[in-house]
Amino acid sequence: MPLDVIVLAAGQGKRMRSELPKVLHPLAGRALLAHVLDTARALAPRRTIVVHGHGAERVRAAFDGSGLEWVLQAEQLGTGHAVQQAMPRVGEDATVVILYGDVPLVRAESLKRLIDAAGDGVAVLTTELDDPSGYGRIVRDAAGRVERIVEHKDAADAERGIREINAGFMALSAKRLGAWLKKISNRNAQGEYYLTDVVTLAVSEGLPVHGVKVADPDEVAGVNSKRELAMLERAYQRREAGRLLEAAVSLADPSRIDVRGALECGRDVSIDVNCVFEGKVVLGDGVRIGPNCVLRDVTLGAGSEVFAFSHLESSEIGARCRLGPYARLRPGSSLADEVHVGNFVEVKASRLGVGSKANHLSYIGDSEIGSKVNVGAGTITCNYDGVSKHRTVIEDECFIGSDTTLVAPVRIARGSYIGAGSTITRDTPAGQLTLARAKQASIPSWKPPKKKS
């Protein structure tokens, strides 16, 4: 049977105390709903229908062009009511899986188990909690079959003692779901239409209800407050740290790493504490990342090392490079093999050739730097004239003396030496020493200013 996925994402999230719709709050750098939709795609559904409500325009805009079908739940009258809004988009021949936009850590493997278990009846995802307060309880019969799901506010004292709870996820045939949704009512403590009443209707018709239990409660935990969001952030990062350790990455402290995107690592990679990885980051064999670094959309070649407190963004870094401490690569930076970018050096939209070095206190922007170039301390490329950006070209085997100012557009020809303290405004000849300094003078009659009393 084809698979149709319904994602319930209409809730306001009052306890978040935020103007941002709940499902757009970030976890690991991405919206809660984005995590859920990624998991849905892993199931290869025929269609994915998102039921949205609070902040509808912002939610839709955040996922514009993603091939989703959107259904508005103008009034939030319960989970059963939300699914009713989506049913006109669901094919009668489908198996339906119901997901939640604020439950971001559910695994595709668990949902596949859920789908396989549904068969001719209904399958629900469950877990056990030490404190199940507030959750619907799974009531089983003497044979262990699911008999019904009772919401916490409607549960008797004995039922509140049950630790197995309903995670909300459900798989069943669209035809049966549509028929049962027409029969549910809102006669309960909250005056809402509960999706869980479908279970009771299935049992009353003699159809099996299968409870598929997941061992990790974090996998099915929802977000209703900033506290719960922070707890799931840590759960996500523990999961990522575990994945990296299984791949033989050396983590100085697995509890002090943040992966906010996709991190790929080769062999013998080492990551120190308090590092943040955003977007897509690829670390080649033998890469070492020092403490307190931030890497966003970066590729590092084999054997490269990043020292403490460096910030690298949207850059390509070759093999056996050394960066930092306190280095910054801005978008569009490309370093060939064996390049050194040292402490308090900033590189933006520039290419540095094989073996070139800028070790101290320099700014390199909009530049083409050849191989075996030495950029002295305090050198800057003046790439902006107040209106337009201009490029600086430094050819192979040049030596740029300390405290040099290169006023773009300018070309430093191959093998040039630039004397320290020079301001270069014109192209230089190859293989020569170029100096551009004002004449030094001392003024004997000069006196320092004095403060007025």
Number of C-alpha atoms within 10 A of each C-alpha: 8 13 22 26 25 27 25 25 28 28 22 20 18 12 12 18 12 13 10 15 21 29 30 19 19 16 22 18 15 15 19 25 27 20 21 22 21 13 19 24 14 13 17 13 16 13 19 23 21 28 25 25 21 21 17 18 10 13 22 16 9 13 13 10 8 9 10 14 14 17 23 16 23 14 12 17 15 16 18 22 21 28 25 17 14 21 19 11 15 21 17 17 13 18 23 27 27 20 25 25 26 28 25 28 22 23 17 16 12 15 24 14 16 24 23 12 19 23 16 12 18 25 25 28 21 24 23 19 15 9 12 18 16 11 20 26 26 25 19 16 9 8 7 10 15 21 22 22 24 23 24 18 14 13 14 11 9 7 17 21 13 19 19 22 26 26 26 19 21 26 29 24 23 20 16 16 21 17 12 18 20 11 10 19 15 15 10 12 10 13 11 17 22 24 23 21 20 24 24 19 18 19 17 12 8 10 14 19 25 23 24 21 19 18 11 12 18 17 19 23 19 21 23 18 16 15 12 13 20 13 14 22 20 17 15 21 20 18 14 19 22 16 12 18 13 10 15 15 19 18 19 15 12 20 14 18 23 23 21 22 16 14 19 12 19 17 15 16 22 20 21 20 19 19 20 18 23 20 17 17 23 20 23 21 18 20 24 22 25 21 21 19 24 19 26 23 19 22 21 24 23 22 20 24 22 26 21 22 20 25 22 26 21 21 24 20 27 21 21 20 25 23 28 25 20 20 27 25 28 19 18 16 25 22 26 21 22 23 26 25 29 24 22 19 26 24 26 20 18 22 23 28 21 21 19 25 23 27 22 21 21 25 21 26 25 23 24 18 26 21 21 20 25 22 28 21 22 20 25 22 23 22 21 15 10 6 6 7 13 17 20 23 21 27 21 20 20 25 23 27 20 21 19 25 21 26 21 23 19 21 21 26 19 20 19 22 22 25 19 21 18 20 20 23 15 13 18 20 15 15 14 14 14 20 17 15 13 9 5 5 6 6 6 6 5 7 7 5 6 6 5 4 3
